[in-house]
């Protein structure tokens, strides 16, 4: 398992409550494949409170990815939903968690909110 993956899940577990997920309840298991096998990470969301464990148990959504590709998502170089549409990650179970995952990953490097971009470039309505 890579350091980036471990740091992502450790930081996610330390965050505790995620305001953007406050109405979300469910479990997501990540099965991350690498040369030596598969690492399992279980994310449990209860009214926005996020906990992470290494349990390999049933979940509402199971996401499978190559660990190297997952590292790119962790760094903000790839986003979950487009990756899923390109079949670079696969899932079983409730699709809604793929959409919700966008909120847990970093923004793409150099990305800015459209309003910020407009202010910076003097665009007015």
C-alpha positions in Angstrom: 0.0 0.0 0.0 1.3 3.4 -0.8 1.9 6.2 1.6 -0.5 8.5 -0.2 -3.3 6.0 0.2 -2.6 5.4 3.9 -2.4 9.2 4.6 -5.6 9.8 2.8 -7.6 7.3 4.9 -5.8 8.3 8.1 -6.7 11.9 7.5 -10.2 11.0 6.5 -10.6 9.2 9.8 -9.2 12.1 11.8 -11.6 14.6 10.2 -14.5 13.0 11.9 -17.5 14.9 10.8 -17.9 16.0 7.2 -20.4 18.9 6.8 -21.0 18.1 3.2 -22.1 14.6 4.1 -24.3 15.4 7.1 -27.4 13.7 5.6 -25.5 10.7 4.5 -25.5 7.2 6.1 -23.8 4.1 4.7 -20.7 2.2 4.1 -18.2 2.2 1.3 -15.4 -0.4 1.0 -12.4 0.3 -1.2 -10.7 -2.8 -2.6 -7.3 -1.4 -3.9 -5.3 -3.9 -6.0 -1.5 -3.9 -6.2 1.2 -6.4 -7.0 1.0 -8.2 -3.7 -2.8 -8.5 -3.3 -5.7 -6.3 -2.4 -5.9 -3.8 0.5 -9.4 -3.2 2.0 -10.5 0.1 3.5 -14.0 0.5 5.0 -15.5 4.0 5.2 -18.5 4.2 7.6 -20.6 7.4 7.3 -23.2 8.1 9.9 -25.0 11.5 9.5 -21.7 12.9 8.2 -19.5 11.4 10.9 -16.8 9.5 9.0 -14.8 6.6 10.4 -12.3 4.4 8.6 -11.3 0.8 9.3 -9.4 -2.0 7.5 -12.4 -4.4 7.9 -13.2 -6.6 4.9 -17.0 -6.9 5.3 -20.1 -6.2 3.2 -20.8 -2.6 2.4 -23.4 -0.5 0.7 -20.9 0.2 -2.1 -17.7 -1.6 -3.0 -15.2 0.3 -5.1 -12.4 -1.5 -6.9 -9.4 0.3 -8.3 -5.7 -0.2 -9.0 -3.8 1.3 -6.1 -1.6 3.5 -8.4 -4.8 5.0 -10.0 -6.3 5.5 -6.5 -3.2 7.5 -5.6 -3.9 9.8 -8.5 -7.4 10.4 -7.2 -6.0 11.1 -3.7 -3.6 13.7 -5.2 -6.6 15.3 -7.1 -5.3 14.3 -10.5 -8.3 12.1 -11.2 -11.9 12.4 -10.0 -14.1 9.4 -8.9 -17.1 10.0 -11.2 -15.3 10.5 -14.5 -13.0 7.6 -13.5 -16.0 5.4 -12.9 -17.5 6.4 -16.3 -14.2 5.5 -18.0 -14.3 2.1 -16.1 -10.9 3.0 -14.4 -12.7 2.2 -11.1 -15.6 -0.2 -10.8 -18.3 -0.4 -8.2 -21.0 -2.7 -6.9 -23.9 -1.6 -4.8 -25.4 1.9 -4.4 -24.2 4.2 -7.1 -24.9 7.4 -5.1 -21.7 6.8 -3.1 -19.6 7.4 -6.3 -21.1 10.9 -6.6 -20.7 11.6 -2.8 -17.0 10.5 -3.0 -16.3 13.6 -5.0 -16.6 15.5 -1.7 -13.9 13.6 0.0 -11.1 14.0 -2.5 -8.9 17.0 -3.2 -9.6 19.4 -5.9 -7.7 19.1 -9.1 -4.4 21.0 -8.8 -4.9 24.5 -10.1 -8.7 24.3 -10.1 -10.7 27.3 -8.9 -14.3 27.9 -8.2 -15.9 29.6 -11.3 -16.9 32.7 -9.2 -13.3 33.0 -8.0 -12.0 32.7 -11.6 -14.5 35.4 -12.8 -13.5 37.8 -10.1 -9.8 37.3 -10.9 -10.4 38.0 -14.6 -12.9 40.9 -14.1 -15.8 39.1 -15.6 -19.1 40.8 -14.7 -22.7 39.7 -15.3 
